[in-house]
Amino acid sequence: MTIQIEQIAQFLDHRDWRYRVEADKNRIITAVNSDVVEQFVIVIAVQEEGEYLSLFAPQLLYLKDHHYKGVAFQTMLAMAWEVTLLRWEYDPSDGEVRSSTGIAVEDGRVTEKQFNRLLSGLIQLTEEGMTRLKQVLATGEDPGRVGVGSPLQGGARGGFSPPGRG
């Protein structure tokens, strides 16, 4: 079973959201108000002949020549490590940074609850990440960096120790 753009439109209708369908591109464009993201546009695209649903927030930042680009990359990788629902993407041709999430539909179906989780997660995690990235770009320091010895900083997690180690 695949997903159709009309089904996504119904999910948005249930939320009383305004949106624009671009049927020729098999996507919907919508937006949300945010105190963190200046123009928080969301693209919802049905891809791979309805077997993959992608949601992304384009043009969040441009880092092509930013002084703290390296620290921003480290921060995006750290956030990807900390939260699995959201991906951070970088286009090296123009420096665009976007966030995205998605779900493989394959032979299943996407429920309204799953869609709402993806959409809400994209919004919340993008806002949290942008707050952190803006601070990085202003100071060169990642305010979310965890201290040495933290379980989020690699190494053994959850009490597992490789054989021969403590």
C-alpha positions as CSV (number, residue, x, y, z in Angstrom):
1,M,0.0,0.0,0.0
2,T,1.3,3.5,-0.8
3,I,0.6,6.9,0.4
4,Q,-1.0,9.6,-1.7
5,I,-0.8,13.4,-1.4
6,E,-4.5,13.5,-1.0
7,Q,-4.3,11.5,2.2
8,I,-1.7,14.0,3.6
9,A,-4.0,16.8,2.7
10,Q,-6.8,15.1,4.7
11,F,-4.5,14.8,7.8
12,L,-3.7,18.6,7.5
13,D,-7.4,19.3,7.1
14,H,-8.1,17.5,10.4
15,R,-5.6,19.9,12.0
16,D,-7.3,22.9,10.3
17,W,-4.0,23.9,8.7
18,R,-3.5,26.0,5.6
19,Y,-1.4,24.6,2.9
20,R,-0.7,24.6,-0.9
21,V,-0.7,21.4,-2.9
22,E,1.8,21.1,-5.7
23,A,0.4,18.0,-7.4
24,D,2.9,18.1,-10.3
25,K,5.7,17.8,-7.7
26,N,3.7,15.4,-5.5
27,R,4.2,17.6,-2.4
28,I,2.5,20.0,-0.1
29,I,3.9,23.3,1.2
30,T,2.8,24.6,4.6
31,A,4.3,26.8,7.3
32,V,4.2,27.4,11.0
33,N,4.7,30.5,13.2
34,S,7.9,30.3,15.3
35,D,9.8,32.6,17.6
36,V,13.0,30.7,16.6
37,V,12.8,30.1,12.9
38,E,12.1,33.3,10.8
39,Q,10.3,31.6,7.9
40,F,9.4,28.1,9.0
41,V,8.3,26.5,5.8
42,I,7.6,22.8,5.8
43,V,7.6,20.6,2.6
44,I,5.7,17.3,2.8
45,A,6.6,15.1,-0.2
46,V,5.4,11.7,-1.3
47,Q,8.4,10.1,-3.0
48,E,9.4,6.8,-4.6
49,E,5.9,6.2,-6.1
50,G,4.2,6.6,-2.7
51,E,6.6,4.3,-0.8
52,Y,8.4,7.1,1.1
53,L,7.0,10.1,3.0
54,S,9.4,13.0,3.5
55,L,9.0,16.1,5.6
56,F,11.6,18.8,5.6
57,A,12.2,22.4,6.6
58,P,14.3,24.1,3.9
59,Q,16.5,27.2,4.1
60,L,16.9,27.3,7.9
61,L,20.5,28.6,7.6
62,Y,23.2,29.3,5.1
63,L,26.7,28.3,6.3
64,K,28.8,28.3,3.1
65,D,31.4,30.8,4.4
66,H,30.5,31.2,8.1
67,H,33.4,31.5,10.5
68,Y,32.0,28.9,12.9
69,K,30.9,26.4,10.1
70,G,33.0,23.6,11.6
71,V,31.5,24.0,15.1
72,A,28.1,24.1,13.5
73,F,28.7,20.9,11.7
74,Q,29.9,19.2,14.9
75,T,26.8,20.5,16.6
76,M,24.5,19.1,13.9
77,L,26.2,15.7,14.1
78,A,25.9,15.8,17.9
79,M,22.2,16.6,17.6
80,A,21.8,13.7,15.1
81,W,23.4,11.4,17.7
82,E,21.2,12.6,20.5
83,V,17.8,12.5,18.6
84,T,17.1,9.9,15.9
85,L,13.8,11.3,14.6
86,L,15.4,14.4,13.0
87,R,18.2,14.7,10.4
88,W,20.2,17.8,9.7
89,E,21.3,18.2,6.0
90,Y,23.8,20.5,4.3
91,D,24.0,21.5,0.7
92,P,27.6,22.2,-0.1
93,S,26.7,24.0,-3.4
94,D,25.1,27.0,-1.6
95,G,25.6,26.3,2.1
96,E,21.9,25.6,2.8
97,V,21.0,23.8,6.1
98,R,17.7,22.0,6.4
99,S,16.1,19.6,8.8
100,S,14.2,16.5,7.7
101,T,12.4,13.4,8.8
102,G,10.6,10.7,6.9
103,I,9.1,7.2,7.0
104,A,9.3,4.3,4.6
105,V,5.8,3.2,3.7
106,E,6.7,0.2,1.4
107,D,3.8,-2.3,1.8
108,G,2.3,-0.7,4.9
109,R,0.4,2.5,5.5
110,V,0.9,5.8,7.3
111,T,-1.6,6.5,10.0
112,E,-2.7,10.0,11.0
113,K,-1.1,9.4,14.3
114,Q,2.3,8.6,12.7
115,F,2.0,11.6,10.4
116,N,1.2,13.9,13.3
117,R,4.2,12.5,15.2
118,L,6.5,13.2,12.3
119,L,5.2,16.7,11.8
120,S,5.2,17.6,15.5
121,G,8.7,16.1,15.9
122,L,10.0,18.1,12.9
123,I,8.7,21.3,14.3
124,Q,9.7,20.9,17.9
125,L,13.2,19.4,17.2
126,T,14.0,22.0,14.5
127,E,13.1,24.8,16.9
128,E,15.3,23.3,19.6
129,G,18.1,22.6,17.2
130,M,17.9,26.1,15.7
131,T,18.1,27.7,19.1
132,R,21.3,25.7,19.7
133,L,22.8,26.4,16.3
134,K,22.1,30.1,16.5
135,Q,24.1,30.2,19.7
136,V,26.9,28.2,18.1
137,L,27.1,30.7,15.2
138,A,27.1,33.6,17.5
139,T,29.7,32.3,20.0
140,G,31.6,29.4,18.4
141,E,30.6,27.3,21.4
142,D,28.0,24.5,21.5
143,P,25.7,25.1,24.6
144,G,24.4,21.6,24.3
145,R,27.8,19.9,24.5
146,V,27.8,17.3,27.2
147,G,30.7,16.9,29.6
148,V,33.4,14.2,29.6
149,G,32.1,10.9,30.9
150,S,28.5,11.5,29.9
151,P,26.7,8.6,28.4
152,L,25.8,10.8,25.4
153,Q,29.5,11.3,24.5
154,G,30.2,7.9,23.0
155,G,31.8,4.9,24.8
156,A,29.7,2.3,26.6
157,R,26.0,3.0,27.0
158,G,23.4,1.5,29.2
159,G,25.8,-0.3,31.5
160,F,27.3,-2.4,28.7
161,S,31.1,-2.9,28.9
162,P,33.0,-4.6,26.2
163,P,34.8,-7.8,27.4
164,G,38.0,-7.0,29.2
165,R,36.9,-3.5,30.4
166,G,35.8,-2.9,33.9
